[in-house]
Amino acid sequence: MLSDTGASSIQPGSAAPLDRGLLDPEATPQWYAVCTRSNHEKCAATQLELRSIEHFLPLYESVRQWKDRRKRLEFPLFPGYLFVRIALQNRLAILQVPGVACLVGFAGRPAPVREEEFAKIRGFLKQGLRAEPHPYLRVGRRVQVRSGPLQGMTGIILRWKNSCRLVISLELIQRAMAVDIDSGDVEGLPYWKGSVSASRSKSNLC
């Protein structure tokens, strides 16, 4: 007969001991938005890399024209922001990184980004698909993507030259990106389904 020498005895009627670490939300790694100092997004990302902290800085390419040459450069897709995956109890390690201003949240408390929404945006960009910054929108024709890398995502559809663009907004940081999309890949939504809750506090932006 095998015996478990590592198990603690529990008296009848008593509750089993709980692992507080597993139940503590601050001990669970999640993705958070980081507000950086002006033009310090890449600097902060480099410092996070040196500290082996999981992070994501979305970038996009843009061609700049000079008198004698053209050059393709990379810029932050969401100016002033990047993302880190940490347990909130370790947030001090982020706040001490040069170039970091604060963690974004509500009512003075850092708030995680919506996991499913963020995973799709991150996956879309990691595939090398093109996106560009766009002004943050609150009003417009709201649609949902039916197929492709952004399936299930909601956004505001716009006419752009001879095609359509989908503007996807991140409410937490009040930034948006635009992607070209086939109008046949989206379907309209009732107004209420994509509307921003008026009762939710505005995020604390640095």
MARVO-724850 format. One record per residue: residue number from 0; residue in one letter; x negated, z negated, y of N, C-alpha, C in turn. Coordinates in steps of 0.02 Angstrom, whole numbers, always signed. Layout:
BEGIN
     n   res       nu       nw       nv      cau      caw      cav       cu       cw       cv
   NUM     A        X        Z        Y        X        Z        Y        X        Z        Y
...
This chain:
BEGIN
     n   res       nu       nw       nv      cau      caw      cav       cu       cw       cv
     0     M      -43       +0      -60       +0       +0       +0      -44       +0      +62
     1     L      -28      +44     +109      -67      +49     +170      -39       +2     +222
     2     S      -83      -29     +259      -61      -73     +314      -88      -46     +379
     3     D      -48      -53     +433      -68      -31     +500      -94      -90     +537
     4     T     -160      -98     +538     -190     -157     +570     -187     -153     +646
     5     G     -172      -93     +673     -170      -86     +746     -101      -98     +774
     6     A      -50     -106     +732      +18     -115     +757      +30     -188     +774
     7     S      +65     -200     +828      +83     -268     +847     +150     -286     +817
     8     S     +157     -349     +798     +220     -370     +767     +273     -380     +821
     9     I     +335     -360     +806     +390     -367     +852     +443     -410     +820
    10     Q     +462     -464     +852     +512     -509     +825     +580     -476     +829
    11     P     +624     -488     +780     +692     -461     +783     +726     -480     +848
    12     G     +757     -430     +878     +794     -442     +940     +752     -434    +1002
    13     S     +687     -427     +994     +644     -419    +1053     +631     -345    +1065
    14     A     +618     -327    +1127     +606     -257    +1146     +534     -238    +1131
    15     A     +523     -175    +1112     +456     -151    +1101     +419     -146    +1167
    16     P     +354     -161    +1168     +316     -155    +1231     +315      -83    +1255
    17     L     +319      -75    +1321     +321       -8    +1351     +254      +10    +1379
    18     D     +237      +73    +1374     +176      +99    +1405     +192     +117    +1477
    19     R     +174      +74    +1524     +192      +83    +1593     +162     +148    +1621
    20     G     +103     +168    +1595      +71     +228    +1621     +112     +290    +1607
    21     L     +145     +293    +1549     +185     +351    +1532     +249     +355    +1573
    22     L     +273     +296    +1596     +335     +294    +1633     +324     +298    +1709
    23     D     +264     +289    +1731     +249     +289    +1802     +244     +360    +1828
    24     P     +290     +382    +1873     +288     +451    +1898     +223     +466    +1936
    25     E     +191     +416    +1963     +129     +428    +2000      +70     +442    +1953
    26     A      +79     +429    +1888      +26     +441    +1839      +33     +509    +1806
    27     T      +86     +546    +1822      +99     +611    +1791      +72     +667    +1836
    28     P      +25     +708    +1812       -1     +763    +1854      +54     +813    +1871
    29     Q      +59     +830    +1934     +106     +880    +1959      +72     +920    +2014
    30     W     +103     +977    +2030      +77    +1018    +2085     +104     +993    +2152
    31     Y      +58     +987    +2200      +76     +965    +2268      +48    +1015    +2318
    32     A      +83    +1022    +2374      +58    +1065    +2428      +12    +1024    +2473
    33     V      -44    +1054    +2491      -93    +1022    +2534      -95    +1059    +2600
    34     C      -87    +1023    +2654      -94    +1051    +2721     -167    +1045    +2742
    35     T     -197    +1101    +2762     -267    +1100    +2781     -275    +1105    +2857
    36     R     -334    +1090    +2879     -348    +1100    +2950     -352    +1176    +2964
    37     S     -344    +1194    +3027     -341    +1264    +3045     -401    +1303    +3019
    38     N     -386    +1358    +2982     -436    +1403    +2955     -485    +1369    +2906
    39     H     -461    +1315    +2873     -504    +1280    +2825     -479    +1287    +2753
    40     E     -435    +1334    +2740     -407    +1340    +2673     -461    +1354    +2620
    41     K     -505    +1403    +2634     -557    +1421    +2586     -610    +1367    +2580
    42     C     -625    +1335    +2635     -674    +1279    +2633     -648    +1223    +2589
    43     A     -584    +1205    +2598     -554    +1152    +2558     -553    +1172    +2484
    44     A     -537    +1235    +2470     -535    +1259    +2401     -604    +1254    +2368
    45     T     -656    +1271    +2406     -724    +1267    +2380     -742    +1195    +2363
    46     Q     -723    +1148    +2407     -737    +1077    +2395     -698    +1051    +2335
    47     L     -637    +1074    +2326     -598    +1053    +2267     -629    +1079    +2203
    48     E     -656    +1140    +2207     -690    +1170    +2149     -751    +1128    +2130
    49     L     -789    +1107    +2180     -849    +1067    +2167     -832    +1000    +2136
    50     R     -772     +975    +2150     -750     +911    +2123     -710     +919    +2058
    51     S     -707     +981    +2034     -670     +995    +1971     -597     +974    +1975
    52     I     -566     +983    +2033     -495     +968    +2042     -455    +1033    +2037
    53     E     -406    +1034    +1992     -366    +1094    +1982     -329    +1111    +2046
    54     H     -337    +1173    +2068     -306    +1194    +2131     -288    +1268    +2128
    55     F     -250    +1289    +2178     -229    +1360    +2182     -222    +1378    +2255
    56     L     -263    +1427    +2276     -259    +1453    +2344     -236    +1526    +2340
    57     P     -172    +1539    +2353     -148    +1609    +2351     -179    +1651    +2407
    58     L     -204    +1710    +2389     -236    +1754    +2437     -204    +1823    +2434
    59     Y     -211    +1861    +2487     -190    +1931    +2487     -244    +1972    +2522
    60     E     -245    +2036    +2507     -295    +2080    +2536     -266    +2118    +2596
    61     S     -307    +2127    +2646     -288    +2166    +2705     -348    +2206    +2730
    62     V     -336    +2267    +2751     -390    +2310    +2776     -397    +2300    +2851
    63     R     -458    +2286    +2873     -473    +2278    +2943     -515    +2337    +2967
    64     Q     -496    +2365    +3024     -530    +2425    +3050     -575    +2406    +3109
    65     W     -638    +2424    +3103     -684    +2418    +3159     -702    +2489    +3183
    66     K     -740    +2493    +3237     -756    +2559    +3264     -794    +2602    +3214
    67     D     -839    +2571    +3176     -882    +2609    +3132     -865    +2603    +3058
    68     R     -818    +2560    +3040     -804    +2550    +2969     -737    +2515    +2958
    69     R     -716    +2519    +2896     -657    +2482    +2874     -678    +2435    +2819
    70     K     -647    +2377    +2816     -666    +2328    +2765     -604    +2293    +2738
    71     R     -602    +2284    +2672     -546    +2249    +2641     -564    +2175    +2635
    72     L     -523    +2132    +2665     -536    +2061    +2667     -479    +2022    +2634
    73     E     -494    +1961    +2614     -444    +1917    +2584     -426    +1862    +2633
    74     F     -361    +1850    +2639     -335    +1798    +2683     -286    +1754    +2645
    75     P     -276    +1691    +2666     -227    +1648    +2634     -157    +1676    +2640
    76     L     -121    +1677    +2585      -52    +1702    +2585       -6    +1655    +2624
    77     F      -19    +1591    +2619      +20    +1541    +2655      -28    +1505    +2702
    78     P      -39    +1532    +2763      -89    +1503    +2808      -79    +1428    +2818
    79     G     -134    +1392    +2810     -132    +1320    +2820     -117    +1279    +2759
    80     Y     -108    +1313    +2701      -88    +1276    +2640     -124    +1301    +2578
    81     L     -135    +1256    +2531     -154    +1271    +2463     -120    +1220    +2418
    82     F     -132    +1223    +2353      -96    +1180    +2306     -146    +1147    +2258
    83     V     -131    +1084    +2240     -172    +1047    +2193     -128    +1017    +2139
    84     R     -156    +1010    +2079     -120     +977    +2025     -154     +911    +2011
    85     I     -121     +857    +2029     -150     +790    +2022      -95     +740    +2003
    86     A     -117     +682    +1979      -73     +624    +1975      -73     +592    +2044
    87     L      -15     +576    +2069      -10     +553    +2139      -51     +490    +2151
    88     Q      -63     +451    +2099     -103     +391    +2107     -176     +407    +2126
    89     N     -195     +471    +2117     -263     +493    +2134     -266     +532    +2199
    90     R     -215     +525    +2240     -211     +567    +2301     -267     +553    +2350
    91     L     -297     +494    +2348     -351     +479    +2395     -409     +527    +2386
    92     A     -420     +549    +2324     -474     +596    +2310     -462     +663    +2346
    93     I     -399     +681    +2357     -382     +742    +2392     -390     +732    +2467
    94     L     -366     +677    +2492     -368     +664    +2564     -439     +656    +2591
    95     Q     -487     +643    +2546     -556     +636    +2567     -594     +702    +2567
    96     V     -561     +756    +2544     -594     +821    +2541     -600     +850    +2612
    97     P     -659     +874    +2632     -666     +905    +2698     -619     +965    +2706
    98     G     -585     +967    +2762     -538    +1021    +2776     -466    +1005    +2759
    99     V     -454     +951    +2722     -386     +931    +2704     -357     +886    +2758
   100     A     -295     +899    +2777     -261     +858    +2827     -214     +809    +2795
   101     C     -172     +832    +2748     -123     +787    +2717      -90     +821    +2657
   102     L      -54     +782    +2618      -10     +807    +2566      +59     +814    +2595
   103     V      +94     +868    +2580     +159     +881    +2610     +213     +845    +2571
   104     G     +261     +816    +2607     +316     +781    +2573     +374     +768    +2619
   105     F     +414     +719    +2600     +473     +700    +2638     +471     +625    +2652
   106     A     +493     +607    +2712     +498     +537    +2732     +432     +500    +2721
   107     G     +377     +535    +2735     +311     +504    +2730     +283     +498    +2660
   108     R     +317     +526    +2610     +294     +523    +2541     +282     +593    +2514
   109     P     +223     +606    +2483     +210     +672    +2455     +263     +692    +2403
   110     A     +284     +755    +2405     +335     +780    +2359     +306     +837    +2318
   111     P     +317     +837    +2252     +292     +892    +2211     +330     +956    +2225
   112     V     +297    +1013    +2215     +332    +1077    +2222     +377    +1086    +2162
   113     R     +427    +1129    +2169     +472    +1142    +2114     +434    +1179    +2059
   114     E     +428    +1147    +2001     +383    +1171    +1949     +399    +1242    +1926
   115     E     +462    +1256    +1911     +480    +1322    +1885     +468    +1376    +1938
   116     E     +488    +1362    +1999     +479    +1410    +2054     +405    +1423    +2065
   117     F     +365    +1370    +2067     +294    +1377    +2081     +259    +1414    +2024
   118     A     +278    +1400    +1962     +246    +1433    +1904     +257    +1508    +1907
   119     K     +316    +1530    +1928     +330    +1602    +1931     +291    +1635    +1987
   120     I     +287    +1602    +2044     +249    +1630    +2100     +175    +1634    +2081
   121     R     +149    +1581    +2052      +79    +1579    +2032      +64    +1632    +1980
   122     G     +108    +1639    +1930      +99    +1689    +1879     +101    +1760    +1907
   123     F     +147    +1771    +1953     +153    +1837    +1985      +89    +1855    +2022
   124     L      +61    +1808    +2059       +1    +1822    +2099      -60    +1828    +2054
   125     K      -64    +1790    +2000     -122    +1793    +1955     -124    +1859    +1918
   126     Q      -68    +1894    +1914      -67    +1960    +1883      -95    +2014    +1930
   127     G     -109    +1994    +1992     -137    +2041    +2040      -85    +2082    +2076
   128     L      -21    +2064    +2069      +32    +2100    +2104      +31    +2084    +2178
   129     R      +49    +2133    +2218      +40    +2127    +2290      +95    +2087    +2324
   130     A      +74    +2042    +2367     +121    +2005    +2409      +89    +1996    +2478
   131     E     +130    +1988    +2528     +105    +1979    +2597     +142    +1921    +2630
   132     P     +110    +1889    +2679     +145    +1836    +2716     +205    +1865    +2753
   133     H     +256    +1825    +2761     +316    +1846    +2798     +344    +1785    +2835
   134     P     +373    +1795    +2893     +404    +1739    +2929     +456    +1704    +2884
   135     Y     +458    +1638    +2889     +504    +1598    +2850     +576    +1614    +2871
   136     L     +618    +1630    +2822     +688    +1649    +2836     +737    +1598    +2810
   137     R     +789    +1586    +2847     +843    +1542    +2825     +909    +1581    +2815
   138     V     +915    +1638    +2849     +977    +1675    +2847     +964    +1746    +2824
   139     G    +1008    +1773    +2782    +1002    +1842    +2759    +1040    +1851    +2694
   140     R    +1038    +1912    +2668    +1072    +1927    +2605    +1031    +1900    +2547
   141     R    +1056    +1847    +2515    +1019    +1813    +2462    +1034    +1845    +2394
   142     V     +980    +1857    +2357     +987    +1890    +2291     +945    +1852    +2240
   143     Q     +957    +1870    +2176     +919    +1842    +2121     +887    +1899    +2082
   144     V     +824    +1890    +2061     +789    +1942    +2023     +811    +1940    +1950
   145     R     +831    +1998    +1924     +857    +2002    +1855     +804    +2018    +1804
   146     S     +748    +2048    +1824     +697    +2067    +1776     +629    +2068    +1809
   147     G     +576    +2071    +1767     +509    +2074    +1794     +476    +2005    +1799
   148     P     +415    +2002    +1828     +377    +1939    +1832     +414    +1884    +1871
   149     L     +456    +1904    +1918     +492    +1855    +1959     +564    +1844    +1936
   150     Q     +579    +1861    +1875     +647    +1853    +1849     +672    +1781    +1859
   151     G     +732    +1776    +1887     +761    +1710    +1900     +748    +1684    +1970
   152     M     +699    +1713    +2005     +684    +1690    +2072     +738    +1715    +2121
   153     T     +750    +1676    +2173     +797    +1696    +2225     +760    +1708    +2290
   154     G     +787    +1752    +2331     +757    +1766    +2395     +804    +1807    +2438
   155     I     +779    +1829    +2494     +819    +1868    +2542     +794    +1940    +2540
   156     I     +839    +1988    +2529     +822    +2058    +2523     +823    +2092    +2591
   157     L     +772    +2132    +2605     +767    +2168    +2669     +752    +2241    +2655
   158     R     +774    +2284    +2700     +754    +2354    +2698     +686    +2360    +2731
   159     W     +640    +2395    +2697     +573    +2404    +2724     +554    +2477    +2717
   160     K     +554    +2513    +2773     +542    +2585    +2772     +591    +2618    +2724
   161     N     +565    +2649    +2669     +611    +2681    +2622     +621    +2641    +2558
   162     S     +602    +2578    +2559     +609    +2536    +2499     +639    +2469    +2518
   163     C     +638    +2423    +2469     +665    +2356    +2481     +609    +2304    +2473
   164     R     +616    +2251    +2510     +568    +2196    +2504     +608    +2132    +2492
   165     L     +579    +2090    +2449     +608    +2025    +2435     +566    +1972    +2470
   166     V     +598    +1932    +2511     +564    +1877    +2546     +579    +1813    +2508
   167     I     +527    +1783    +2481     +533    +1721    +2443     +505    +1664    +2485
   168     S     +546    +1616    +2500     +527    +1561    +2544     +513    +1497    +2504
   169     L     +461    +1461    +2524     +446    +1396    +2496     +469    +1344    +2547
   170     E     +525    +1313    +2532     +555    +1266    +2579     +508    +1209    +2597
   171     L     +471    +1184    +2547     +429    +1125    +2558     +379    +1136    +2614
   172     I     +348    +1195    +2617     +297    +1208    +2668     +322    +1255    +2723
   173     Q     +384    +1277    +2717     +414    +1322    +2766     +371    +1383    +2779
   174     R     +350    +1414    +2724     +313    +1476    +2724     +348    +1525    +2678
   175     A     +334    +1590    +2685     +367    +1640    +2644     +319    +1696    +2628
   176     M     +333    +1732    +2573     +295    +1792    +2556     +344    +1848    +2542
   177     A     +321    +1910    +2552     +363    +1968    +2540     +332    +2012    +2486
   178     V     +374    +2035    +2440     +351    +2080    +2387     +397    +2141    +2385
   179     D     +368    +2199    +2370     +409    +2259    +2362     +447    +2254    +2296
   180     I     +509    +2276    +2296     +551    +2269    +2236     +601    +2325    +2233
   181     D     +621    +2343    +2173     +673    +2393    +2162     +740    +2359    +2172
   182     S     +783    +2388    +2213     +848    +2358    +2226     +889    +2350    +2163
   183     G     +874    +2390    +2111     +910    +2384    +2048     +890    +2324    +2007
   184     D     +836    +2289    +2028     +812    +2231    +1991     +841    +2166    +2016
   185     V     +885    +2170    +2066     +913    +2109    +2095     +989    +2112    +2095
   186     E    +1020    +2054    +2099    +1092    +2049    +2104    +1109    +1999    +2158
   187     G    +1165    +2011    +2193    +1184    +1967    +2248    +1206    +1899    +2224
   188     L    +1200    +1850    +2267    +1220    +1781    +2252    +1273    +1759    +2302
   189     P    +1318    +1714    +2281    +1363    +1684    +2329    +1323    +1647    +2382
   190     Y    +1349    +1644    +2442    +1311    +1614    +2497    +1289    +1544    +2481
   191     W    +1333    +1504    +2450    +1317    +1433    +2439    +1261    +1423    +2390
   192     K    +1251    +1469    +2342    +1203    +1458    +2289    +1131    +1457    +2314
   193     G    +1116    +1495    +2365    +1048    +1496    +2389    +1038    +1462    +2456
   194     S    +1089    +1429    +2481    +1084    +1399    +2547    +1042    +1336    +2545
   195     V    +1011    +1319    +2600     +971    +1259    +2605    +1016    +1200    +2619
   196     S    +1006    +1146    +2582    +1047    +1086    +2592    +1035    +1056    +2660
   197     A    +1090    +1047    +2697    +1084    +1020    +2765    +1067     +946    +2763
   198     S    +1079     +914    +2706    +1068     +841    +2702     +996     +823    +2686
   199     R     +956     +872    +2664     +887     +858    +2644     +843     +853    +2705
   200     S     +800     +802    +2706     +757     +791    +2763     +705     +847    +2768
   201     K     +687     +861    +2829     +635     +911    +2840     +569     +885    +2815
   202     S     +529     +928    +2783     +466     +906    +2756     +418     +888    +2812
   203     N     +373     +842    +2795     +322     +821    +2843     +266     +871    +2844
   204     L     +261     +912    +2894     +209     +962    +2898     +156     +940    +2949
   205     C      +93     +949    +2930      +38     +928    +2975      +26     +982    +3028
